[in-house]
Amino acid sequence: MDYYDLSKTILFQGTTPEEVETMLNCLGAERRQYAKGQMICRTGDIVSSLGIVLSGSVLVENDDLWGNSTVLDRIGPGQIFAETYACTPGEPLMVNVVVPESAEVLFLQVGRILEMCPNACGYHNRLIRNLLTLSAQKNLTLSRKIFHTSSKSIRGRLRSYLSYQAILHGSRSFAIPFDRQQLADYLNVDRSALSNELSKMQKEGLLTVRKNHFTLNQENLESPFF
């Protein structure tokens, strides 16, 4: 992802590639490469920078002392992570940020975003507004997860999540950003139980599924599934 691509992200919305280049110099930008399986941040870490995914993706996970993992979010190219903690000095992370595939991440020092630039560049107000928008979107993402996992049944959780994905894509046929284990972690259910439920729903004609691609069947439009 180059300066042109960054200028199209929400964080840098309203800027030109030339302005992005100037801003990165002010914000102490640092690029880092990560291999599959690497941990970017661990629970308990103190961070002062937010990360922008340039390529690949990262997973935000919560692990308990018994080794159970819950996927909170998947962050793709152009999206940011750790901004809430970076904006709260001294607040330890309650999550892990891991790399499910190779990824490149750009880190920006949040303190330089929130404070007046010593060079008095005119982009900081716009950047702060964009950061506020992103934070609001993250709150919505977490609210959706709570909504999707509120049902006591696995089927209810799948109905909620897949219905939202259909609305999001504007189609009854779509790919989700999770593999089967990640989807189970996201919905806080056992992977085998999730696979069994998906198999039952497929036999009942509610949907068809192949890996991470789902099709919600049109003839069931009036069913409680929707």
C-alpha positions in Angstrom: 0.0 0.0 0.0 1.5 3.3 -1.1 0.8 6.9 -0.3 -2.0 7.0 -2.9 -3.7 4.0 -1.3 -3.4 5.4 2.2 -5.1 8.6 1.1 -8.1 6.5 0.3 -8.4 5.0 3.8 -10.8 6.4 6.4 -8.0 7.6 8.6 -6.5 9.8 5.8 -9.8 10.6 4.1 -9.8 14.0 2.5 -6.0 14.1 1.9 -3.8 13.8 -1.2 -0.9 11.3 -1.5 1.5 14.2 -1.2 -0.2 15.4 2.1 -0.1 11.8 3.4 3.7 11.6 2.8 4.1 14.9 4.7 1.9 13.7 7.6 3.8 10.4 7.9 7.0 12.2 8.4 5.4 14.2 11.3 3.8 11.1 12.8 6.9 9.0 13.3 5.6 6.4 10.9 7.3 3.0 11.0 6.7 0.0 8.7 7.1 -3.5 10.0 6.7 -6.9 8.3 5.2 -9.9 10.1 5.2 -13.6 9.3 2.2 -15.9 9.7 1.6 -16.8 13.4 3.6 -13.8 14.8 2.2 -11.9 17.7 2.2 -8.1 17.2 0.8 -7.2 20.7 0.2 -9.2 23.8 -2.2 -8.9 26.7 -0.7 -6.6 29.2 1.4 -4.6 26.8 1.4 -0.8 26.9 1.2 0.8 23.5 1.6 4.4 22.3 1.1 3.8 18.5 -1.9 2.7 16.4 -1.4 0.2 13.6 -2.6 0.4 10.0 -2.7 -2.8 8.1 -1.0 -2.3 4.7 -1.2 -5.9 3.5 -2.5 -9.2 4.8 -4.6 -9.1 8.0 -4.4 -9.3 11.8 -6.8 -10.9 14.3 -7.7 -9.2 17.6 -8.2 -12.1 20.1 -8.9 -12.5 23.8 -7.4 -15.5 25.5 -8.2 -16.7 29.0 -5.9 -18.6 31.5 -7.4 -21.9 30.3 -6.3 -21.4 26.7 -9.7 -20.5 25.3 -9.5 -18.0 22.5 -12.2 -15.6 21.3 -11.8 -13.7 18.0 -13.0 -10.1 18.5 -12.2 -8.7 15.1 -10.3 -9.3 11.9 -8.5 -6.2 10.6 -7.7 -5.9 6.9 -5.8 -3.6 4.6 -6.5 0.1 5.3 -8.0 -0.6 8.7 -6.5 0.3 12.1 -6.0 -1.4 15.5 -4.8 -0.5 19.0 -6.0 3.1 18.7 -8.1 3.0 21.8 -5.3 1.8 24.0 -2.8 4.2 22.3 -5.2 7.1 23.1 -5.3 6.0 26.8 -1.8 6.3 28.2 -0.8 3.5 30.6 -3.8 1.3 29.9 -2.6 -2.3 29.4 -4.0 -4.3 26.5 -6.7 -6.7 27.3 -6.3 -8.5 23.9 -3.7 -10.1 21.7 -3.1 -9.0 18.1 -1.9 -11.9 16.0 -1.1 -12.5 12.3 -3.0 -15.3 10.6 -1.1 -14.7 7.4 1.9 -12.6 6.5 1.2 -8.9 6.9 2.8 -5.5 6.7 1.8 -2.9 9.3 2.4 0.9 9.5 2.6 2.3 13.1 1.8 5.9 13.9 2.5 7.6 17.2 -0.9 8.7 18.5 0.6 11.4 20.7 1.7 13.2 17.5 -1.8 13.0 16.1 -3.5 14.4 19.2 -1.0 17.2 19.9 -0.2 20.2 17.8 2.5 19.4 15.2 5.7 21.4 15.8 5.8 22.1 12.1 2.3 23.6 12.4 1.0 21.5 9.4 -2.7 21.9 8.7 -3.7 18.3 8.6 -4.1 17.4 12.2 -7.7 18.5 12.8 -8.8 16.4 9.8 -6.8 13.5 11.1 -8.4 13.7 14.5 -11.9 13.9 13.0 -11.1 10.8 11.0 -9.8 9.0 14.0 -13.0 9.8 15.9 -15.0 8.3 13.1 -13.0 5.1 13.1 -13.4 4.8 16.9 -17.1 5.1 16.5 -17.1 2.4 13.9 -15.1 0.1 16.2 -17.7 0.6 18.9 -20.4 -0.4 16.4 -18.3 -3.5 15.5 -18.1 -4.6 19.1 -21.8 -3.9 19.6 -22.6 -6.1 16.6 -20.5 -8.9 18.1 -22.5 -8.7 21.4 -25.7 -8.8 19.3 -24.5 -11.9 17.3 -23.5 -13.8 20.5 -26.5 -12.9 22.6 -28.5 -16.0 21.5 -28.1 -19.1 23.7 -28.1 -21.4 20.7 -25.5 -21.9 18.0 -28.2 -21.6 15.3 -29.4 -18.3 16.7 -25.8 -16.9 16.6 -25.4 -18.1 13.0 -28.7 -16.6 12.0 -27.7 -13.3 13.4 -24.2 -13.2 11.9 -25.1 -14.6 8.5 -28.1 -12.3 8.1 -25.9 -9.3 8.9 -23.3 -10.5 6.3 -26.1 -10.8 3.7 -27.2 -7.2 4.4 -23.6 -6.0 4.4 -22.9 -7.6 1.0 -26.3 -6.8 -0.5 -26.5 -10.4 -1.6 -27.5 -13.8 -0.3 -24.3 -15.2 -1.6 -21.1 -13.9 0.1 -17.8 -14.8 1.6 -17.1 -14.2 5.3 -13.6 -13.0 6.6 -13.2 -16.0 8.9 -12.3 -19.7 8.5 -14.3 -22.3 10.4 -12.2 -22.1 13.6 -12.1 -18.3 13.5 -15.9 -18.2 13.1 -16.4 -20.5 16.0 -14.1 -18.3 18.1 -15.9 -15.2 17.0 -19.3 -16.6 18.0 -17.9 -18.2 21.2 -18.9 -21.7 20.3 -17.2 -25.1 19.9 -15.9 -25.6 16.4 -17.3 -29.2 16.1 -20.7 -28.1 17.3 -20.6 -25.2 14.9 -19.8 -27.5 12.0 -22.6 -29.9 13.0 -25.1 -27.1 13.1 -24.1 -25.8 9.7 -24.5 -29.3 8.4 -28.0 -29.5 9.8 -28.9 -26.1 8.4 -27.6 -27.2 5.0 -29.7 -30.4 5.0 -32.7 -28.4 6.0 -32.2 -26.2 2.9 -31.6 -23.0 4.8 -28.2 -22.4 3.2 -25.3 -23.9 1.3 -21.7 -23.5 2.5 -18.3 -24.2 0.9 -15.4 -23.2 3.1 -16.0 -19.5 4.0 -18.6 -18.9 1.2 -22.3 -19.0 2.1 -25.5 -18.8 0.1 -28.7 -18.2 1.9 -31.5 -19.9 0.0 -34.1 -17.7 -1.6 -37.0 -20.1 -1.0 -36.6 -19.6 2.7 -37.1 -15.9 2.6 -40.1 -15.9 5.0 -38.5 -18.3 7.5 -37.4 -17.3 11.0 -33.8 -17.6 9.6 -34.2 -14.0 8.4 
